[in-house]
Amino acid sequence: MKGRQIILDHLGDREAAALMVDGRLDDLLIDSDAPRPGTIYRAVALRPVKGQGGMFFSTPDGDAFLRQTRGISPGQEKLVQITGYADPEKAIPVTDRILFKSRYAIVTPDAPGLNISRRIRDDDRRDMLMVIAREAMEEAGDVGLILRSSCVDAEDDAIAEDIRAMATLASQVTGDTGTGPETLVEGDTPHALAWRDWSDPADIVTDPGSFASHGVLDALDALKSPFAPLPGGASLFVEPTRALVAVDVNTGTDTSLAAGLKANLATARELPRQLRLRGLGGQITIDLAPMPKKDRRSFETTLRATLRADGIDTVLAGWTPLGHYELQRKRARIPTLPLLP
């Protein structure tokens, strides 16, 4: 089926959302028992970890770890926000730079100023959005605002309402006067995240059982295998270990001189999607198919462009002495495989 579909359903008792593009699963969100990214706590400082340059905090969901904690002493209370999912048996990663993020607006209490996404290039639209932002933020005080690219075709009233809602929430949270560890804002559920982040035009499907009727369950079955096909008969295997995610690229039956380059470029285009669907992050090592060193730049350029559109923070660490390529990817998703029925 051509076009985009956002399918909101459940996997067992877990809320889930799937994004299908031209009949192919492009993104997937599944709820889990872990604290969700975006959750905001009033946390209590426990003890510094000098070797790691941070401090542990007590939260209602267990210990959290905050980096760069100069000037914070044990027992001090602080607002922190979950930035991603924790590694197994490690503390929840948090930041003290709180963001209040919605479909059209991001309110930034620690960064004053009004900003508009650079993806919105029409000068007239940018001017109109600035007027909307100033009016909606008149009573918000000295906080910042970023208008997201989804504002380009949105209704002006919807944008203004979204800005005011986020500014009000920011004021309530930053003005908190309670004591002790407490959850102040829950992170968004998969259905809320789909509304917030999958903002391009799409058909919305909410019928119970729509995962089965729209091919999502078949795509999820494919994720249970490390194998992922690539064009031209090539393939890759994505296998998480305790230390890292290993990716192996194979050329298949192609024996031409350019087989390695073709398989590696196909990997650069497909790997971010595979990591996104499988919920994998952390250290990623790619064992690429053999190709001349002069072609490495083409691979890096293609991978960088695909990751830019992916939206999950990923650092291109570069080449190892053995010719592997390494990435460091934010753990923005929970691993998918343990959540599948």
Phi, psi and omega per residue, in radians:
M1 nan 2.287 -3.133
K2 -1.384 2.686 3.088
G3 1.662 -3.068 -3.099
R4 -1.861 2.421 3.063
Q5 -2.305 2.315 2.995
I6 -1.851 2.066 -3.031
I7 -1.983 2.071 -3.096
L8 -1.877 2.069 -3.062
D9 -2.677 -2.816 3.097
H10 -2.344 2.602 2.947
L11 -1.914 1.789 -2.975
G12 1.131 -2.156 3.106
D13 -1.763 0.214 -3.130
R14 -1.724 2.265 3.058
E15 -1.172 2.438 -3.096
A16 -2.581 2.694 3.096
A17 -2.426 2.446 -3.140
A18 -2.249 2.462 3.059
L19 -1.940 2.033 3.108
M20 -1.840 2.299 3.105
V21 -2.152 2.011 -3.097
D22 0.941 0.727 3.083
G23 1.372 0.159 -3.096
R24 -2.108 2.360 3.140
L25 -1.168 2.098 -3.078
D26 -1.892 -0.513 3.120
D27 -2.684 2.744 -3.038
L28 -2.618 2.357 3.089
L29 -2.259 2.208 3.119
I30 -2.276 2.318 3.106
D31 -1.256 2.704 3.134
S32 -2.466 -3.119 3.114
D33 -1.479 -0.156 -3.120
A34 -1.343 2.650 3.056
P35 -1.005 2.372 -3.057
R36 -1.417 2.481 2.976
P37 -0.979 2.502 -3.075
G38 1.708 -0.301 3.092
T39 -1.077 2.398 -3.136
I40 -1.992 2.254 3.122
Y41 -2.012 2.657 2.702
R42 -1.608 1.942 -3.019
A43 -1.989 2.785 -3.124
V44 -2.052 2.204 -3.123
A45 -1.127 2.362 -3.131
L46 -1.810 -1.200 -3.072
R47 -2.697 2.533 3.084
P48 -1.358 2.694 3.046
V49 -2.106 1.596 -2.974
K50 -1.071 -0.663 -3.112
G51 -1.152 -0.405 -3.118
Q52 -1.888 0.003 3.087
G53 1.125 0.659 -3.126
G54 -2.660 -2.918 -3.092
M55 -2.564 2.528 3.018
F56 -1.489 2.509 3.099
F57 -2.203 2.625 3.053
S58 -1.602 2.260 3.081
T59 -2.299 2.915 3.094
P60 -1.081 -0.339 -3.111
D61 -1.836 0.258 3.139
G62 1.987 -3.079 -3.110
D63 -1.222 2.492 3.057
A64 -2.123 2.731 -3.124
F65 -2.125 2.225 -3.139
L66 -2.096 2.236 3.098
R67 -1.504 2.831 3.051
Q68 0.938 1.247 -3.048
T69 -1.984 0.609 3.133
R70 -1.038 2.317 3.100
G71 1.550 0.008 3.119
I72 -1.795 2.303 -3.115
S73 -1.981 2.699 3.115
P74 -0.952 2.423 -3.110
G75 1.617 -0.233 -3.130
Q76 -1.322 2.472 3.108
E77 -1.646 2.536 -3.079
K78 -2.689 2.531 3.037
L79 -1.417 2.234 3.106
V80 -2.365 2.766 -3.096
Q81 -2.316 2.394 3.131
I82 -1.190 2.296 -3.128
T83 -1.761 -0.318 -3.107
G84 -3.067 -3.044 3.130
Y85 -1.529 2.529 -3.105
A86 -1.346 2.584 2.946
D87 -1.097 2.708 3.099
P88 -0.941 2.299 3.078
E89 1.155 0.345 3.096
K90 -2.073 2.904 -3.086
A91 -1.263 2.761 3.126
I92 -1.199 2.238 3.098
P93 -1.353 2.270 -3.115
V94 -2.359 2.880 3.043
T95 -2.300 2.716 3.042
D96 -1.731 0.094 3.048
R97 -1.669 1.567 -2.990
I98 -1.323 2.400 3.037
L99 -2.138 2.464 3.049
F100 -2.001 1.784 -2.917
K101 -1.952 2.316 3.081
S102 -2.372 -2.899 -3.027
R103 -1.133 -0.710 -3.044
Y104 -1.943 -0.390 -2.964
A105 -2.342 2.597 2.975
I106 -2.208 2.052 3.099
V107 -1.645 2.289 -3.051
T108 -2.130 1.622 -3.096
P109 -1.041 -0.514 -3.078
D110 -1.629 0.028 -3.096
A111 -2.415 1.471 -3.115
P112 -1.066 2.762 3.120
G113 2.079 2.686 3.121
L114 -1.864 2.211 -3.101
N115 -2.338 2.654 -3.138
I116 -2.190 2.421 -3.139
S117 -0.893 2.384 3.127
R118 -1.210 -0.245 3.094
R119 -1.247 -0.310 3.066
I120 -1.558 1.853 -2.994
R121 -1.788 -0.301 -3.127
D122 -1.203 2.070 -3.061
D123 -1.102 -0.696 -3.138
D124 -1.119 -0.714 3.138
R125 -1.178 -0.689 3.113
R126 -1.091 -0.725 3.122
D127 -1.103 -0.745 3.137
M128 -1.130 -0.721 3.129
L129 -1.135 -0.610 3.104
M130 -1.147 -0.662 3.082
V131 -1.111 -0.803 3.121
I132 -1.036 -0.771 -3.099
A133 -1.118 -0.769 -3.116
R134 -1.119 -0.715 3.137
E135 -1.171 -0.743 -3.095
A136 -1.247 -0.418 -3.068
M137 -1.772 0.188 -3.071
E138 -0.986 -0.682 -3.058
E139 -1.823 0.241 -3.054
A140 -1.470 -0.238 -3.112
G141 1.449 -2.781 -3.029
D142 -1.562 1.171 3.079
V143 -2.170 2.823 -3.119
G144 -1.711 2.895 -3.137
L145 -2.535 2.369 2.988
I146 -2.103 2.179 3.052
L147 -1.620 2.208 -3.026
R148 -1.396 2.885 -3.102
S149 -1.106 -0.367 3.120
S150 -1.147 -0.207 3.134
C151 -1.267 -0.262 -2.965
V152 -1.032 -0.693 -3.112
D153 -2.014 0.168 -3.074
A154 -1.416 2.783 3.069
E155 -1.211 2.412 -3.105
D156 -1.040 -0.711 -3.126
D157 -1.138 -0.645 3.124
A158 -1.157 -0.677 3.109
I159 -1.124 -0.822 -3.125
A160 -1.081 -0.724 3.123
E161 -1.116 -0.701 3.134
D162 -1.128 -0.752 3.117
I163 -1.050 -0.837 -3.112
R164 -1.102 -0.679 3.137
A165 -1.116 -0.759 3.130
M166 -1.211 -0.659 3.123
A167 -1.162 -0.670 3.103
T168 -1.148 -0.770 3.111
L169 -1.085 -0.732 3.123
A170 -1.075 -0.723 3.135
S171 -1.129 -0.714 -3.132
Q172 -1.149 -0.742 -3.081
V173 -1.267 -0.822 -3.116
T174 -1.205 -0.356 3.085
G175 -1.612 0.185 -3.115
D176 -1.038 2.380 -3.139
T177 -2.137 0.236 -3.140
G178 -1.264 3.110 3.125
T179 -2.309 2.701 3.094
G180 1.428 2.875 3.137
P181 -1.107 2.308 -3.126
E182 -2.759 2.523 3.022
T183 -1.483 2.066 -3.105
L184 -1.660 -0.621 3.130
V185 -2.458 2.240 3.072
E186 -1.418 2.507 3.032
G187 -1.144 2.752 -3.076
D188 -1.183 2.500 3.038
T189 -1.331 2.915 3.109
P190 -0.955 -0.716 -3.138
H191 -1.172 -0.666 3.088
A192 -1.189 -0.682 3.097
L193 -1.122 -0.683 3.115
A194 -1.076 -0.757 3.097
W195 -1.135 -0.649 -3.067
R196 -1.298 -0.757 -2.944
D197 -1.886 -0.410 3.114
W198 -1.677 1.265 -2.938
S199 -1.624 -0.150 3.086
D200 -1.168 2.676 -3.102
P201 -0.943 2.353 -3.111
A202 -2.793 2.724 2.993
D203 -1.407 2.342 -3.126
I204 -1.775 2.191 -3.140
V205 -2.059 2.129 -3.095
T206 -2.160 0.109 -3.105
D207 -1.149 2.396 3.040
P208 -0.998 2.401 -3.118
G209 1.431 0.162 -3.081
S210 -1.220 -0.380 3.051
F211 -1.082 -0.681 -3.134
A212 -1.275 -0.753 -3.036
S213 -1.330 -0.291 -3.101
H214 -1.969 0.271 3.010
G215 1.446 0.106 -3.116
V216 -1.207 -0.729 -3.118
L217 -1.090 -0.636 3.089
D218 -1.118 -0.715 3.119
A219 -1.158 -0.611 3.117
L220 -1.196 -0.613 3.077
D221 -1.067 -0.642 3.133
A222 -1.137 -0.512 -3.132
L223 -1.258 -0.244 3.118
K224 -1.267 -0.255 3.085
S225 -1.806 2.535 3.077
P226 -1.253 -0.222 -3.067
F227 -1.350 2.400 3.028
A228 -2.429 2.147 -3.114
P229 -1.291 2.649 3.066
L230 -2.164 2.793 3.117
P231 -1.050 2.630 3.084
G232 1.368 0.226 3.119
G233 1.544 -0.042 3.078
A234 -1.340 2.999 -3.132
S235 -2.757 2.884 3.001
L236 -2.400 2.681 3.083
F237 -2.074 2.218 -3.113
V238 -1.988 1.944 -3.017
E239 -2.273 1.884 3.103
P240 -1.309 2.412 2.986
T241 -2.060 -3.137 3.132
R242 -1.144 -0.589 -3.050
A243 -1.602 -0.586 -3.016
L244 -2.828 3.055 3.035
V245 -1.830 2.112 3.135
A246 -1.697 2.289 3.128
V247 -2.140 2.153 -3.124
D248 -1.989 2.235 -3.103
V249 -1.869 2.293 -3.138
N250 -2.170 2.477 -3.122
T251 -1.474 -0.226 -3.131
G252 1.242 -2.384 -3.062
T253 -1.521 -0.063 -3.135
D254 -1.276 2.094 -3.128
T255 -1.984 0.251 -3.134
S256 -1.267 2.900 -3.127
L257 -1.126 -0.499 -3.107
A258 -1.663 0.183 -3.065
A259 -1.032 -0.770 -3.119
G260 -1.106 -0.795 -3.141
L261 -1.099 -0.756 -3.130
K262 -1.087 -0.738 3.133
A263 -1.162 -0.673 -3.116
N264 -1.231 -0.675 3.088
L265 -1.172 -0.654 3.068
A266 -1.125 -0.638 3.080
T267 -1.117 -0.741 3.133
A268 -1.044 -0.586 -3.136
R269 -1.414 -0.525 -3.026
E270 -1.688 -0.523 -2.991
L271 -1.025 -0.799 3.133
P272 -0.989 -0.656 3.092
R273 -1.140 -0.750 3.135
Q274 -1.104 -0.736 3.121
L275 -1.142 -0.688 3.141
R276 -1.119 -0.854 -3.105
L277 -1.165 -0.589 -3.105
R278 -1.525 -0.092 3.101
G279 1.175 0.626 -3.031
L280 -1.837 2.491 3.093
G281 -2.636 -2.857 -3.095
G282 1.485 -2.584 3.136
Q283 -1.395 2.300 -3.113
I284 -2.234 2.179 3.136
T285 -2.035 2.178 -3.092
I286 -1.891 2.104 3.024
D287 -1.621 1.659 -3.012
L288 -1.368 2.828 3.029
A289 -1.222 2.645 -3.126
P290 -1.027 2.343 3.059
M291 -2.711 2.715 3.128
P292 -1.088 2.585 3.141
K293 -1.047 -0.498 -3.132
K294 -1.135 -0.320 -3.127
D295 -1.602 -0.033 -3.113
R296 -1.100 -0.640 -3.126
R297 -1.080 -0.686 3.116
S298 -1.087 -0.724 3.098
F299 -1.084 -0.839 -3.109
E300 -1.097 -0.718 -3.138
T301 -1.100 -0.758 3.136
T302 -1.154 -0.760 -3.138
L303 -1.128 -0.735 -3.129
R304 -1.088 -0.729 3.137
A305 -1.132 -0.713 -3.141
T306 -1.181 -0.702 3.128
L307 -1.176 -0.570 3.125
R308 -1.089 -0.652 3.109
A309 -1.397 -0.272 -3.060
D310 -1.242 -0.680 3.061
G311 1.593 -0.149 3.108
I312 -1.781 2.234 -3.070
D313 -0.989 2.123 -3.138
T314 -2.431 2.249 3.115
V315 -1.731 2.240 3.063
L316 -1.485 1.767 -3.041
A317 -1.333 -0.522 3.064
G318 1.960 -2.885 -2.999
W319 -1.584 2.517 3.055
T320 -1.670 2.894 3.085
P321 -1.010 -0.460 -3.141
L322 -1.491 -0.013 3.130
G323 1.557 0.149 3.032
H324 -1.399 2.791 3.080
Y325 -2.026 2.367 -3.043
E326 -2.063 2.511 3.065
L327 -2.202 2.718 2.952
Q328 -2.186 2.005 -2.986
R329 -2.059 2.383 3.106
K330 -1.093 2.438 3.111
R331 -1.462 1.233 -3.098
A332 -1.434 -0.242 -3.122
R333 -2.191 2.722 3.009
I334 -1.482 2.475 3.100
P335 -0.916 2.327 -3.009
T336 -1.328 -0.728 -2.968
L337 -0.935 -0.791 3.141
P338 -1.166 -0.258 -3.116
L339 -1.605 -0.189 -3.075
L340 -1.378 2.503 3.113
P341 -1.252 nan nan
